[in-house]
Amino acid sequence: MYLKIAKFFLYVSLFSVLIVLPWLYFPYIVGKAVFFRSAIDLAIIFFTLYWALEKGDRRGKEEAGSRKENFLRRIWREQPLLVAVAVFAVAFVLSCLFGINPWFSFWSNFERGEGGFQILHYVALFFLATAIFKKESDWTTVFKVMVVISLLVGLYGVVAASPFLPHIFIGPTGFLSRMSGTLGNADYAGTFMLFAIFYALYLLLAKKRQKDWVRMGLMASVILFLSFMLLSQTRGAIVGLGAGMLAFLLYTAFKAERGTKTRKWLMAVLVAFVVLAGAFFAAQRVLDKINNCSVCDRYLHISVNATTFKTRFWAWEAAFEGWKNRPVFGWGPEEYSAVFDKYFNTNYYDPTVSGSETWFDRAHSIYFDYLAETGAVGLLAYLSIFAVFFWQFFKRTNRPVKEDHEHRGGAPLTLFQKGLLLAMPVAYLVQGIVLFDVLPTYINVMLFLAFADYEFQKYGSGS
C-alpha cells in the first residue's frame, strides 16, 4: 500500500510544471517549487514507510551485513548512474557550504528557488523513480503522463497568446509573441518540448502493437510539440533538436544491418540532412538581409554575431573570470549575479548593441553556470553523469536482455529506440551551451536519467 501511495505522489510531482499562480509576485516559480517539493517529500515519506514496514525482512544480522556488502559492490557494476548522480548531489551541497553565502546558496529565494535544497529534491526524484518504476509498463505510463502534461503546457501558451481570450490565462499575447506556456519563459518552453518529442517518439516506436487511434494521437502530439517549439522561437532548443537528429541518424544509419533498405534510406536521409544543414548555415549572409521581421530574425539568423550571442559571450567571460578567482567549489549556487557584478563588461551599454539585457543572474549556459557557481568540482561532477551515460549506452545496449527483465515485460530496445536514447542527451547538452536549467528542465533530465538506468539494467554488466 505504501509503495502505491509513494508512486502516486511521484506522478503528482510531475504536474508541478502546470502550476501558475497569478496572484503571486513570481507566478510561474513559487507555486511550482512548493508543489513539487511537497509531492516529493510525501513520496519520500511513504517510500520510507514501505521500505521499513513492508519490504524489510527479518533475516539475521550476519546475512544482512553480507547483503549490504554485496549491494555496495553491485551498485557500481549494475547502476553506475546512481553513483554519478549521488556524487553530483554531494558536490553541489559542498559548493553551497564553501560558497560566499552558504545560507542563500542552499535555500535560494522566491525568484529562482534552485539552491541546494531544491537540487536535493530533484535528486530524490531520480532515486525514487529508479526504485519505484521497475517495469516497462511503469515507464510507459510515465511517458504517457508526460505527453499529456506537455500538451497542456503548450496549449496553455497558445490560448494565452490568443487575441480572442486574452484575460483567461497570463502570458505573452499576440500571434507573433514567443510562446512560453505554463513555464513563464519561452526558452524554458523550447527545451521542455525537446523532452516531449522524445517521450512521444519513444512510445510511437515501441515494439508492442498499439491501437490505431493511439498511434495517430502520438504522431499528432509530435507535430504539436514541434509547433510549440517553433512558437517559442528558442534557437538553442532548435539547434539542440538538430544535433539530436544528427546523432540519431548517425547511430541508426551505421548500426542498421548492411545491405538492407532501412540502412540505405537512413544513409540517404543522413546525407540530405547534412547537406541542408550546411546550406542553411552557409546562407547566413543572405539571410542577414531580411529585416523588419522579428520572428524571421529568430528563425533564420542563428549566428554568433547575433545580439543575444554577444551578450552571452560577455556573461561567459564573467563566469570564467569568476571561476579563476574561486576554482574549486566556485562562488556558490545562485551566486552568479555576484560574479556578474564583479566582472561586469561595459559593452552591455554599447549603443550599437540594441535590445540587449544589461544584467544577468545566470550565465545563460549550463556549463558556465556550474563553472562559476560550483567550480571545477561541481562542473566535473555534473558532466560525469553524462560521461557515465554514454559509457553505459555503448557498453550495454548491444547485449541480450537478461531473463528477469524479459519476465517483467522488458523487451530489448529497437534500433530506433536506441537512437532516440542516444539523441536525447546530445540535444540537451547542445542546447545547454546557451540555456540554463530550471525546474521543468531538471524534472525531465532526472526522469530521463532514471529511465536510462532502467534500460541499462536490462542488459548484463559484462563483469
Secondary structure, DSSP 8 states (H G I E B T S, - for coil): -HHHHHHHHHHHHHGGGG---TTSSSTTTHHHHHHHHHHHHHHHHHHHHIIIIII-----HHHHHHHHHHHHHHHHHH-HHHHHHHHHHHHHHHHHHTSS-HHHHHH--SS---SHHHHHHHHHHHHHHHHH--SHHHHHHHHHHHHHHHHHHHHHHHHHH-TTSTTTS-S--STTS---TTTTSHHHHHHHHHHHHHHHHHHHT-SS---HHHHHHHHHHHHHHHHHHHHHT-HHHHHHHHHHHHHHHHHHHHHS-TTSHHHHHHHHHHHHHHHHHHHHHHTHHHHTT--S-HHHHHHH---TTSHHHHHHHHHHHHHHHHHHHSTTT-S-TT-HHHHHHHT--GGGG-TTSTT--S--SS-SSHHHHHHHHHHHHHHHHHHHHHHHHHHHHHHHTTS-B-HHHHHTT-----HHHHHHHHHHHHHHHHHTTT----HHHHHHHHHHHHHHHHHHHTB----
